[in-house]
Amino acid sequence: IITIQLIIYFLFNYFFIFNCLNNNNNPQQEFRKTATHSINQLTPNLNETLFWGSYRASLYFGLRTRSPNSLLMGLAWSQANSFDWSKIRHWCIENNGVTNWGWTQHDGKTFGNQQLTDSTLSIKLKTSFIKFPSKLKGGDWSARITTENLEGNSIKPLSFFLYFAADSPDSQLRLKSNPRNGFKNKDEIIFDGSSDDLGKFSIIIKPGERNTSPSYTEFENRIKILPALDTVHYVGLKFNEGTSWEIEKSLKNILQQNVFENIAPAVRRAMNNQNNQNLLSPSGPFLVSTLPNKIDLDSNAYILQFIVTSPAQFEIAFISHGSHDEFSKISIRPKVATQQITNALKTISEMMLGNNYINLLNRKIQSFNEKMNSIFEIKSTSSNQATASENEFANSIFSNLIGSIGYFHGSMRIAQRDNSGVSWRASEPLTVYSAVPSRSFFPRGFLWDEGFHQLVISEWDIQITIEVLRHWFNLVNAGGVEGWIPREPIVGEEARARVPNEFQIQHPLIANPPTLFLVVEKLIDKLNSEFETIENKALISNFLLSAFPRMVLHFSWLNQTQSGPSKFLFSWKGKRGNHTLSSGLDDYPRGQHYTSDRSNEAHLDLACWIAFSASVLSKAAKLLEMPKMEAELNNLRLSIEQKINDLHWNENENLYFDYSDFKQLKFSPHKGYVNLFPLLMKIIPADSPKLSAILDFLSNPLHLWSKFGIRSLSTQDKLFGTGENYWRGAIWININYLTLKALYYYSNIEGPEKQRSELLYNQLRNNLITNMYNVYQKTGFVWEQYSPHSGDGLKSHPFTGWSSLIVLIMAKK
């Protein structure tokens, strides 16, 4: 049925758009018209399948829907008797005591399983969720949170905070009962709610039967005002629309207010001492600040506080009434209706929690592992079957990539220049469904990263990849700028809260490497694969047809706005000092002149990216039977490639270079990743002596080659390892992956470098796998970059964005 739906939908779109584009004398104008319409969702019922998910990527554990007005769920925890509110664990933050965290299994659609190690609090947490999608209102889900003590560590009292927030005007959320002194620590707690997106729903929180609470000493028992520890405390808060994501700030304020208004005065009286300097610390009396067990008028957000010692357990069941027939047969008599609802919730939740949950989670983990083995067939460095540990390494990295997909909605700040004195304007509301490079450091989408992300995810689930691409290409024309896709679309206040001010404003002339075309090329290849399913081929065809006008507009914008000092030469705009953020290579040195005038620079990597993009679009035009467009794009590609080979080649150095001043024909003196781009984009003919020269440069240990991977800058460069030292020597996995793909390509076509390409491919692959695996075993993380000297992980972590390409490297894909 799905196949027939896709084929009918594809044929309808094909004839509609084909007629628009081929029966008009101005195809570009028709692209503009067609691209004003958003690319619609292409897979039947996909929104229901993907509706709920771990789309709050910046949190250790949080769930939401793919709706602008979503119900939010989140988890936070801290040492119960510590009043250092900065130590509350909620946002993923490096170096805050959580020494290791990440998804061990996550399929992107139906479940996720995560482990976290909090060395400071001496516990290991496991958080997981399972979805039960339906065709109505997104279906049900359940979640489980468990803790166990780290071996050999003292047991610490803990506060766990679970919260739910629904601040949209159409939403309602209420605590079914609100006992004055809180709930007993084994009580089942129920919320009822409703919204336009979800319909009527209930949330059941079930603490573990074996949960235990800490106890007061004799001294603390004399302080009558201290709260009960064997009680689940709560608070209900009223948030304005779109602000409940700030609930952590409210939580901290409430706990601090309780300390200064209630706990501190009571302790001073009990000790007959006006100086409480040492009382409110873990080394003082055992004191716990708790929530006030109060509900504000019109509350739309609630926090529950569980005070426990580890091991502990909490289970949650979200039940959509519209997904169950039981709720359609409720009596009109209130007492009978109440009992019927209670019985229905009990029956349904029992199927979702306890042993049923554990058994289902185990089955999903087994199915995930089997699918990973089937799709990727991970191989070790010797190309033999991977060990169990190597498979776990690959599974975890992939899970963290697909589990980092987030849903973001809101306005974006766009740079403007006028007489108002305001440096930016707000865009129209935008939606971004995208993976993120790092949950702790870069919890938002990046244009140049996302293409690499989807190279991995597309092997697993083409539906998810196309849904991500659909959202990115729907950003074409963002803010009314024709063809522009912002390099870092920071939409909504929750996303903006994790971004430094200097990076929040997006500039309509600033580009980014068009890596989405890497994915488009891969999808086109899948159309020609005998191993791809009919359903996926229909989906890919439909996507290409729907997205092609926007792809062309973006390519045209890139081609025009990033033009260089001469025809078919190009220059990244927005260079500031020694940083070219638009190139994606940040502080990689671009020339020897640090002046404000960059108009004479010509950037080799950008020319290669544009030539590659033209090639991909030409292939797409051929599939869509647009011969004129195909020919124009192919001719443009050939013209750019000719300029690259004629003008960017430095005969004296026997290597391709940037121009630091094209008018004076001055090449940039720097050697590194940029010089490799004609190789990476497979522009060099296999029989060209230039290929031999670039392989000489690549494999020279004095320049880029190391036993840990390819360095970003030559060790002989005077700027190697200097300044910010971001792209000045460190090993980056995305460029190493492109290098491997190029070497594999040249090792499979006839030419004088066929054998050497294969040798270098195997050596580089082994070096990358060995180093990344060893560092992971040592630190528990995949890193943003790796040291060119020792191979150690550097910068942000976990960084399972493009560093997850190691999975494809291990799979030889």
Secondary structure as GFF3:
##gff-version 3
##sequence-region A 1 813
A	DSSP	alpha_helix	2	22	.	.	.	ID=ss1
A	DSSP	alpha_helix	27	34	.	.	.	ID=ss2
A	DSSP	alpha_helix	46	50	.	.	.	ID=ss3
A	DSSP	beta_strand	52	53	.	.	.	ID=ss4
A	DSSP	beta_strand	62	65	.	.	.	ID=ss5
A	DSSP	beta_strand	72	79	.	.	.	ID=ss6
A	DSSP	three_ten_helix	85	87	.	.	.	ID=ss7
A	DSSP	beta_strand	98	106	.	.	.	ID=ss8
A	DSSP	beta_strand	111	118	.	.	.	ID=ss9
A	DSSP	beta_strand	123	132	.	.	.	ID=ss10
A	DSSP	beta_strand	140	149	.	.	.	ID=ss11
A	DSSP	beta_strand	157	165	.	.	.	ID=ss12
A	DSSP	beta_strand	172	175	.	.	.	ID=ss13
A	DSSP	beta_strand	183	184	.	.	.	ID=ss14
A	DSSP	beta_strand	189	195	.	.	.	ID=ss15
A	DSSP	beta_strand	199	207	.	.	.	ID=ss16
A	DSSP	alpha_helix	218	221	.	.	.	ID=ss17
A	DSSP	beta_strand	231	237	.	.	.	ID=ss18
A	DSSP	three_ten_helix	244	246	.	.	.	ID=ss19
A	DSSP	alpha_helix	247	258	.	.	.	ID=ss20
A	DSSP	pi_helix	259	263	.	.	.	ID=ss21
A	DSSP	alpha_helix	264	271	.	.	.	ID=ss22
A	DSSP	beta_strand	294	295	.	.	.	ID=ss23
A	DSSP	beta_strand	301	309	.	.	.	ID=ss24
A	DSSP	beta_strand	312	320	.	.	.	ID=ss25
A	DSSP	three_ten_helix	321	323	.	.	.	ID=ss26
A	DSSP	three_ten_helix	325	329	.	.	.	ID=ss27
A	DSSP	alpha_helix	334	352	.	.	.	ID=ss28
A	DSSP	alpha_helix	354	376	.	.	.	ID=ss29
A	DSSP	alpha_helix	388	402	.	.	.	ID=ss30
A	DSSP	beta_strand	406	410	.	.	.	ID=ss31
A	DSSP	beta_strand	413	415	.	.	.	ID=ss32
A	DSSP	beta_strand	424	426	.	.	.	ID=ss33
A	DSSP	beta_strand	430	434	.	.	.	ID=ss34
A	DSSP	alpha_helix	447	460	.	.	.	ID=ss35
A	DSSP	alpha_helix	462	473	.	.	.	ID=ss36
A	DSSP	three_ten_helix	478	480	.	.	.	ID=ss37
A	DSSP	alpha_helix	493	496	.	.	.	ID=ss38
A	DSSP	three_ten_helix	501	503	.	.	.	ID=ss39
A	DSSP	beta_strand	505	506	.	.	.	ID=ss40
A	DSSP	alpha_helix	516	527	.	.	.	ID=ss41
A	DSSP	alpha_helix	534	561	.	.	.	ID=ss42
A	DSSP	three_ten_helix	581	583	.	.	.	ID=ss43
A	DSSP	alpha_helix	604	623	.	.	.	ID=ss44
A	DSSP	alpha_helix	627	647	.	.	.	ID=ss45
A	DSSP	beta_strand	649	650	.	.	.	ID=ss46
A	DSSP	beta_strand	655	656	.	.	.	ID=ss47
A	DSSP	beta_strand	659	661	.	.	.	ID=ss48
A	DSSP	beta_strand	666	667	.	.	.	ID=ss49
A	DSSP	three_ten_helix	673	676	.	.	.	ID=ss50
A	DSSP	alpha_helix	677	680	.	.	.	ID=ss51
A	DSSP	alpha_helix	689	698	.	.	.	ID=ss52
A	DSSP	alpha_helix	733	746	.	.	.	ID=ss53
A	DSSP	alpha_helix	754	779	.	.	.	ID=ss54
A	DSSP	beta_strand	785	786	.	.	.	ID=ss55
A	DSSP	beta_strand	793	794	.	.	.	ID=ss56
A	DSSP	three_ten_helix	802	805	.	.	.	ID=ss57
A	DSSP	alpha_helix	806	811	.	.	.	ID=ss58
###
